[in-house]
Amino acid sequence: MNNLEGLIQQHQLKRHPEGGWYRELHRSTALVQRPDAAKRPGLTAILFLLPKDEISCWHRVVGADEAWIHIDGADLNLFQCKPDGSGLQETSLNRNNPLHVVPGGCWQAARCDGSYALVSCCVGPGFDFADFEMLRQQLESKRPVLPHPELI
């Protein structure tokens, strides 16, 4: 068993639709109501493992901010664009810069600079797959043009 397989087993991770591996660690029992009237847990938190040869494809969480927190491993390169695809920001998460928050509705993607990156992702109001969109699942005619097409 290699180190990556060991981490997956140790943390009981499963495949994430955007790429990588995850496990939910926390889901608040307290519900909050968003401005669009949707009710969600106040906060959710996951562990997310991104191996070297995988990407976290362009995706977004509508109606909730997502905080990425570096825990272990190599640098994680995080990409972010506004909902219309403009304003590319690139952030490297590591022990010297462990936290970055992606505002709700913004597109985001990630890749790892080494063998793996282990992060926590906290979403508030809490994550629900009903609010999750992957760019590659949208009709091409409706997709915003985002940089780094290799991340689709």
NORJONOR-V990904 format. One line per field, one symbol per residue. ss: DSSP state (h for helix, s for strand, l for the rest). phi: phi as a letter, one per 30 degrees, with the letter a starting at -180 (. if undefined). burial: + if it has 24 or more other C-alpha atoms within 12 Angstrom, else -. A space follows every 10 residues. Layout:
# NORJONOR-V990904
ss: ???
phi: ???
burial: ???
This chain:
# NORJONOR-V990904
ss: llhhhhhhhh lllsslllll ssssssslll ssslllllss sllsssssss slllssssss slllssssss sssllsssss slllllllss ssssllslss ssllllssss sslllsssss ssssllllhh hssshhhllh hhllllllhh hl
phi: .dedddddde chdbdcedji baadcabedd cbcdedidcb edabbbcbcc decbbcdeaa cdiadbccbd caidecdccb bdedjciebb bccaddbdbb ccdeiddbaa bcdbdabcbc bcbbeedbed ccbcedcdee dcdddcdhdd cd
burial: ---+--++-- --+--+-+++ ++++------ --------++ ++++++++++ ++-+++++++ ++++++++++ ++++++++++ +++-+---+- ++++---+++ ++++++++++ ++---+++++ ++++++++-- ++++++---- ---++++--- ++
